[in-house]
Amino acid sequence: MKKLKTIQYKTGSPLVNMGPIRLRQPIPNTDIEQVDPFLLLHHYGPYAISEFNNPFDLGPHPHRGFEPITLLFKGEQLHRDSLGNEMVVKAGDVQWTTAGRGIIHSEGPTKEFVERGGELEGIQLWLNLPAKYKMMPAAYQHAKSEEIPTVKNNDNSFTLKIIAGEQKNVKGIIRTQTDVNVYTLETASNGQMDIVIPMLHESLVYMLDGEVLINEEALLKKGAAQMITFNKDGNVISVKATKKSSLLILSGEPINEKVAQYGPYVMNTQTEIMEAMRDFQKGKMGYLY
């Protein structure tokens, strides 16, 4: 039976400085520490990238204990990692890294994209791993835009891309360690769609661009309230478009474990953080030059 999830928080997407990059960070912010199992959401761009302006070239850096995920909406990035993967991520593609016991990776606009210039925009998510998976072998998955399955609404005005999880018996191509749904939604300037979300999942809708009405009551608008989180009391999120819009929809079974985080490491205790730092220094997470 259809039951709309009630709204927990309606919040903005404040701008923060990350070195030379200024980006939006709705998770964490002053209202929300995390939407378990999602620990961080960065929305970067759109930036005008050229040979004279390229602040988003991130050199080799380590991760352990979670899954850093990049959803690229505009532009082109090169992913390299200590497992030997080297992939060009294009607009609409998804790179899903399982850091596990440790990985070193780098990402940034491709040389060709910088030379020709253009806009770069994407989302980076940090998806937590439960304690039992934090030291699993590292892995990398690349989902090309054209390979990602979609679901449409009745009049084909909405296109929901199923990156991970399931919707209307359509399954995403990303293999996940925990029960999560990761969708992107593109809408026309009108139309409506109901998205089924398990009742016990933590869930959110994030606005990249446009304007929509959520659950017939809450307006999401770029530059204003850009994210809504929901209580675990229903099984449907309703989206009604008032403008052409682009959205990210996330849900996941909460892990409900203590989180110890320091820089690029997400573990359960401070002792494990210290071990991660030592292992990186000893080269146990591999090498990337």
N, C-alpha and C positions, 0 to 999 in steps of 0.2 A: 504494500500500500504506500502511495506517495505521501511523504511528509517532509516539508521544507525544513532544513536545518536553521536554527535560530542563530542570529548574528552575535558573536562574542565581542570582537573589536572591529572598529572602523578607523583606519589610521592612514597617515600620510607616508610619503617615501622620501625622507630627508636626504639632502645632499651631504656627503662626507668627503674628506680628502684622503686619498690613498697614494701617498707619494705625489707624483706629478699628475695623478688622475683624480678628477672630481666625478663622483658617481652617486647613484641613489642606493640607500641601504634601508629597506623596510624591515629587515630582520638581521640583527637585533636593533631595536630602537628603544626609546624611553618607555614605551607602552608594552613592548613584547620582547621577551628574552629569546624565545625560540617557539617554533610550532613543531613540536616533537613528532617526527625525527628530523625536521629541517632546522639546521642550526644557523644558517646564514643565507641571505639572498642579496646579491649585488646586481643592480641594473646599470650597465655602463653604456654610454652613448645616447643618441647617435653623435659620434665624433667625426669631424672632417679629417681624414687621414691623408697625408701627402709626404713627399720627401722632406718637407720643411716642418711637419708636425706629426710626430708618431710617438706619443707618450705611453702607448700600451704594449710595448715590447717587453714581456716579462721573461727574464732569463731563467736558467735552471734553478729550481727550488724544490725542497722535499715536502712530502705529506705522509702522514700515518694515521690510521684509525677511523677513516671516514671515506666518503665518496665525493670528490669534487666533480661537478657536472657543469658543462658549458652548453648553453643553447644559443646558437648564433642566428640573429635575425637579419643583419645587414653586414656586408663585407666578406672578408676572407681571412682566416687565421691558419697558422702552421702549428700543429701539435707535435712535439718530440718528447720521448721519455726514455728512462733507463732500461725499459724492457726491449728497446729497439724499434718501437713504433715511430713512424714519421708520416703524419697524415695532414692533408689540407682540408680544413673544415670550412665549408661554404655556407652561405645564407640558407637557413632552413635545416642545416645539419645539427647533430647533437654529438658531443664527445662526453663519454661517461667513463670516468676513471675510478677504479676501485683501488684506493691507496693501500688498504690492508696493512701488512707489516712494514710497508715502506716503498715509496716510488719517488723518483726525481723527474720532474717534467718542466717543459717550457712552452709558452704559447705567446703568439703575437701576430700582427698582420704579416702576410706573406710579402716577400720582396716585390713580387709583381704587382700586388695590390697597392703597396706604398708608391711604386713608380707611377702607376696610372691614376691613383687617387680615388677617393670615394668615402662613403659613410660606413662607420663601424658601429654596430649595436648588438648587445647580447645580454644574457643573464648568466651569472654564475651562482650555482647552488652548492651548499655543503649539506650532504645527506649523511646523518650519523650512522654508524654501524654498532650493533649490540656487542657487548664484551666478547661473546663467543666467536665473533667474526673479525675483531679488530686486528688480529695477527694472521689473517688468511693471506695467501699469496696475492700479490698485486696483479691487476688485470686492466685491460683497456677495451672499450667498445666504441665503435663509430657508427652512428645511424645516419645514412644519407637521407636528405629531405624526401626524395622520390620513393624511398623504401619504407617510410613511416606510414603505417595504415591510418585511415581517416574514417570518421563517422560524420554524416551530415544530418541536419534537421529536415523537417517535412518539406520545406520549400527550397532546400539547398542554399539558403542564405547564410548558413553557419557551417564552418568546417572545423571539426575537432580532430587534431592530430594526436594519436595514441602513442606516445613515446615509450611509456612504461605503464604496466598495469592493464586494465581492461575496461571497456565500455561497450554496452550492447553486444556482448559476445565477440567483440573485436579486441584482440590482444596486441600489445606493443611488442616491438622486436628486442627491446633491451631486457636482458636477464638481470633480475634484482635479487638482493640478498634478503630483503624484508618485503612486507606487503605494502607497496606504495603505488600511487597513480601519479603520473606526470603527463599533463596535457597542455597543448597550446590551442587557442581558439581564435579564429579569424571570423569576423562578422561583417555582414553588409550593414547598411545604415538603418535597417529595421529587421524585425524577425525575433524569434524566441527559441530557446532550447532548454530542456531539462537535462541535467547531468547527474547521474546516479553515483553517490559516494557512500561507502559503507558507514553505518551509523557510528561505529566506535573509532573511526579514523579522525585524527586531527586534520583540518583542512583549511585551505585559503584560496582566494582569488586575487590575483595581482593584475593591475591595469598597466599595460605598456603604452597604449595610445587609444584615444577615443573616449567613449562615454556609454555606460550601460547601467541598467537597473537590475539589482540583484535581489532575488526573492521578493519582488514586487514592492520593495520598500527602501532599499539603500542604493544611492547613486554613487557609482565609481566614475571618476573623471580624472584624466591626466592633469597633473599639476595641483590637484586638490586631494581628496581622499582617494588613494590609489590601491589600498589593500584592505580586504575584509577577511577576518578569521571567523570560524564557526564553532558552535558548541556540538558536542557529540550526542545529539538528540533527534536527528532526522536522517533521511537517506537521499535527499535531493537538493541540488543547488539550481535555482532557476536564473537564467540570464536572458534579459531582454535588451536589445540594442536600440539606442537612440541616435548613435552615429556609427560610422564604420570604425571598428575597434579591433584591437589585438590584446589578448589576455593570456595569462599563465594560470593554470589551475593545478593545485597540488593537494594530495591527501596521503596519509600514511598511518599505519598502526603505530601508536606511540611505543617507544622503547622503555621509557620510565626507568632510566638508570642515571646515576650520577655522572656528570660531565666534567672532566678536567681538560682545559684547553690552554695551549700556549702557542701562539703563532700558528704554524702550519700543522700542528699535531692536536688530535682530539682523542683523549683516552678517558679512563675512569678514575685514575688517581694521579697525584703529583709524582709519585715514584715512577709510574709508567711514562710520564712526560720526560723525566730525567733520563730514563732508559732510551727513549726515542732520540733525544738530543745526542747521547753518547753513540748510539748506533749509527746515526747520520755521520758523525765525525769520524767513525771507524770505517765508513764506506759500506756498511751493511745494507743500505738502501739502494746500492748501485751507483753508477756514475753517468753523467751526461755532460758533454763538453760543447 
